[in-house]
Amino acid sequence: MPRPTPTACLALADGTIFYGRGFGATGDTTAELCFNTAMTGYQEIMTDPSYAGQIVTFTFPHIGNTGVTPEDDETASPFADGMVVKWDPTEPSNWRATDRLGAWLERHGRIGIGGIDTRRLTRAIRQQGAPHVALSHDPEGRFDIGKLVAAARGFDGLVGRDLARDVTCAQSYRWDEMRWAWPDGFVRREAPGRRVVAIDYGAKRNILRCLASAGCDVTVLPATTTADEVMAHDPQGLFLSNGPGDPAATGTYAVPMLQEIMQATSMPIFGICLGHQLLALALGAETIKMSHGHHGANHPVKDVETGKVEITSMNHGFTVDSQSLPDRVMETHISLFDGSNCGIRLADRPIWSVQHHPEASPGPQDSFYLFERFSRAMDAAT
């Protein structure tokens, strides 16, 4: 039997070409290529703003088999630019599904490619670093390979790019939805709580839900918010969200704001992911680009102060350089995969942050204590 004509093509900047079968939207896109080792949560991954500027290779082959549902969206639409999978997505086989993965991607203008040797692709990323790529989907199988390779080589990359401005909210809003719980699902917080301002550098909904479930009245502000605008809400605590791009680029406006707040008040500050990196920069540390980053739901992280090991969800291509931490900044968590920094705290104030995602539940609840610690710190400060 003749082989079917490829309908999608992935071109790497070094000239390597992968042909496969396209699904979702048609057209072309360029991005950095990363891989994610999670076995579930493909919809949450695609809608995580931290993946802006990236195409995700899923190492687990069964992607799309549970369909999609609005309840699993971390934001209103996908931020990852595309996806690469081993097997073509099947029809949904889950009672929660409201649509097929391919139709969902098409509706949101995101390209998918299936039939790819994702093990070979993952090995290439691990050995050579996250490459710049061009992804094309054409149902007729017409590809200008030279043009695609040139587009991949022309991609600017993520170093020096402030993507938080692109994914942040346009205006402030209140958040009161709590974590999903049987049998009522997502319920609203009604009791008064601790006043928390959350800076949206690309915040996931489940982080905000965890804050609400930990007893917080959450007001979300855009990434470019000033210190005066934060303090106008009379917060008891400040939260710094996850997000995409180079923390040093976002830090041009975020770091002065954080330093001003830390000088003006002693309120607790808690950061996750990009928020962790920005806090580290504000305290005098440095960040660096990783070779291929950490992306998955099986990352062991050790709390060096207690000896506890947590199974965490990770999604980052930059990291805090632990060798650059000032004396008064303590390293609290490290990755057991490569020893990279995963948490810091200020020695004499309730200010801390972690690189991993405690809201993502891979453990499943190994890291929820961080939200409770934030609440207790606010109580102690009042």
N, C-alpha and C positions, 0 to 999 in steps of 0.2 A: 504494500500500500504506500502511495506517495505521502511524504510528510506534509502536514498542513502548513500553509504559508504563515510565518510569524506576523503577528499584528502589533507587537510592541518591541521596543529596543532600548536597552540600557547601555549607554556609551560612557566609559571612564576616560578621564583626562589623559591617561597613558596610552590610549588607543584600544584598550580591551573592549570587546563588544559582547553583550549577552542578548540573545534573541529569546522572545517568549510570547505569551498570549496576553493581550491587553484587556483590561476591564476598567470600569469607571469612566471618567471623562476622556475625551480624545484631545490630542495636541501635544505640545512639548513643554518641558520644564527643566530648569537647572537648579542644583542644590548640592549640599554636602551629603554624602552617603554614610549612614551609620547602621549598626545592627542592634537588635533588641532580642534578648534571650527569654523574655516572658512567655509562658505557655497560655496565658489568658490576658484579656484586657486590651485587645487590639483597638477597640473603639476609643477607650480612654487614652491610649497612646496617641492615636491620630488626632484627638481633640485637645491634647496637652500643648499649650502655647510654647512650652520649652522646646518643642520640635520645629519651630518656625525656621525656615532656611535649610531644612533637612529632609531627605528621603529615608524611610525606615525599611531596612531589611529584617524580616521576621525569621528567626532561626527555627521556630516551631512551625511544622508544615501545615497544621490544620487551622488556617486563618479564614474566617468568614463563616464557619460552620454553625455558629450560634446567631448569625444575623446581626442586626443592630436594633437598638431601642433608645428613645430619647432620654430615658433615665440614666443611661451610662455616659452621656456626653459630659465632658469636663468643661466645655465651653460651647457656645452656640453653633460652631462649625469647626471643621478640621483646620489645624495650623500646619501639620506636617504636609510637605509638598507632594508626597507620593508614597507608595508602598511597593515592596518587592517580596514575593512569596514563592514557596516551593510548588504548591499545588493550586490549581484554579479554585477559587471559592465555590463551595457547594451551596445548594439550597439550604436555608436556615433550618435547623433542627432543635428548636428551643421554644418553649411556650411564651417567653418574654419577647421574642422577635416581632418587630413591626415592619421590617423591610429587609431586603437583601443588601449585603455589603457593597456589591457593584453598583446597584442603583443609588445607594446613599453617597458613594464617592462621586458618581456622575452628577448628582444633584448639587454637590458642593464643589465641583470643578477640580477634583483630585484624580490623578492617574494611578492605576495599579498595573503591575505586570506579574504574571504567573508563569509557571513552568521553568523557573530559574533554579540552577544548582546553587542554592543558598549556602551550602557548606563551603563550596569553593569560594564564593563571594565573601563569606565571613572570614575565611582564612586570609584572603587578600587584604581585607580591611585591617585585620589584626597585625599582619606582617608589615604593611606599607603605610598604615595610618588611614584616617577617614578621607576617601578620595572625593574630588569634585566630579560630578556626573551630569549627564543630560538624559532625561527619560522621555521617550516618545511613544504615543499610541496612535496608530493609524489602522482602521479596520481593513484597508486595502493593502497594507504591508509595504507602503512606499516610504523609504527612509533615505535621507541624505546623510550618509555616515560621516563624511568629511565635515559637514555643517554641525552635526551633533557633537563630534569630538572637539571642534573649535569652540562650541558653546560651553562645553565642560571646562575646557582650558581657560576660557574667559570669565568663568564664575569668580566673583570677588572673594569668596570664602567668608568665614565668620569672624576671623581676627579683625579687630578694629570696628566691628559693626554693632551699633546700638539698635537691637531689634525690640527692646522693651517698648519704645515709642510706638511701634507698629501694632503691638498686641494688647496694649493697656486699654482700660475703659476710657470712654470719651468724657465722662463726668462721674461725680461721686454717686454712690447709692448705698442703701442699707441692706444688710443680709441677716436673715433670721431662720433660714432653713437648716435643720439639723441632720445628722447622719441617718441613713436608711435603717429602719428597724421593723422587724416583723411584729404584727401583721399590717401596720398602718403605712409603711413606706417612709417617705420623707414628711416629717411634721415640722410645724413652725414653732419657734421658741416664743413663748408668751411672757414668761417671768422676766423682770428686769435683771440685767447682768452687768458685768464689768465693761466699761467703755473701752473699746479697742479700735484703733485706726489701723486698717490693713492697706499697705501700699501695693498696688496692683502692677507688678512688673510682668504679669502673665499668669495671674492666679488661677489655680484649678478650683472648681466648685467644691470638691470634697475637702480641701483645706479649709475653706470658709465654713463648711458644715461642721468640721471638727472643732473649730473655734466656737461656733454657736453651741455645740453640744457640751463644750467645756465651760459653759456659763458666760459667754461673752456677747455683748451687744456690738455688732461689727458694722463699722462704717468703712467702705472701700473708697480709696482715693486714687487718682491716676498716678502714673510713674513719675511725672514731672512736678508733683506737688512740692510746695515749699515748706520749710519748717514752720513758718507763721500759719500756713493753711492747716497743717497738722495740729498745731497747738490750739487753733480756734475751736476745735472739737472737744477740748478739755479731756484728752484721753487718759486712761489709767495704764494703758499699755500700747506699744507700737509693734505691729507685725509686718515683716518684710517677706513678700511672696517669692515663689519660683518665677522663672522666666527664661527667655532665650538670649542668644548673642554673647558678645564679649563683655564681661563684667567691667573691665577697665573703661570701655566706651560708655556704658551706662553710668559708670561711676563719675563721669565728668559733672553730672548734675546731682546724682543720688548721694555721693559721698559728702559734699559740702552740707547737704540737707541733714544727713545723719549726724555729722560732727556738730552741727549747730544745736540739734536736739539733745545730744548727749552732754553738751556743755550747759544747756539751759535747764535740764530736768534730770531726775534720777529714776524715772519710770522704767519698768521692765521692757526690754526689747528682745524679740524672738524672730529669727530668720530661717528660711528654708531655701535650699538650692541657690538660685541667683541671689536671693536675699542674704544667704550665708556668705556668699562671696563679696557682696557689696559691704556687708558689715565688717568683714575682715579687712577690706580696703580702707574703710573709714577708721579702723583701729590701727592702721599703719602697716598691714601685711601686703603681700603681692599675690596676684593670680597668674596662672600660666595655662597655655593650651595643651590639652592632652593629645596623645597620638590618635586614639580611637574612642576615648571617653568611656563612660560607664552607662550602660543602658540595659536594664533588666529588672527582674523581680526576685532574684536569688542571691543578692549581694550580702555577704556577711560583714557586719560592722561591729567592731568591739568598742565598748565604753571603757576607756582606759582607766577611769576613776573607780569603776565598780567591778570590772572584769566581765561584765555581762556581754554576751554576743547576741546581736539582733539580726534577723533576716530582713533585709530592707529592699525597697524599690529605689532604683537609681535612674537618673536621666541628666547627664551633664557631660559637656565636652571641654570644660575649663575646670580648674581646681585651684584651691588655695595652696600656695607654697608654704608648707609647714616650717621650712627653714627660715622663712621671713617673719614669723610671728614675733611681735615685741614681747619683752619679758613679762608684762602684766597680762598677756593673753595666753590662756591655757589651752592646750589641745585636749579635747575631751573624747573624740571618736576617731578611729582610723579604719580604713578598709583592710580586711583580711585577704583580699585578692592581691593588692599591690602596695599596701602601706600608706596610700595617699590620705590626706586629711579629710575627715568627714564631720568634724565638729569642733567648735571653739567656745570659750566663755571668758568673760572678763573676770579677773581674780577677785575684785572687790565690789562688783555691782551686778545686779540681776540682768545681765546682757549676755545672750548666748545664741548660737545658731547651729544648724546641722546641714550637711550636704545632701543627705538622703531624704526620702519622702515618707514621713511618719503617717500620713493620711492614707497611703495607698494599700495598706493592709496585707502585704505579702506574708507576714509572720504567723498569724494575721494581725495580731495586736501588740507586737513586740515594742513598738515605738510610740504608742498613744500617750504614754506617760509624759511626753514632752508638752503636749497641750495642757495637761493637768498641772504640770510644773509652772507653766506660764500663768495659769489662773491663780495658783497659790502665791506666786511672786507678786501679783497685783494685789492680792488680799493683804500680804505682809507689808506692802508699801503704803497702804492707806491707813 
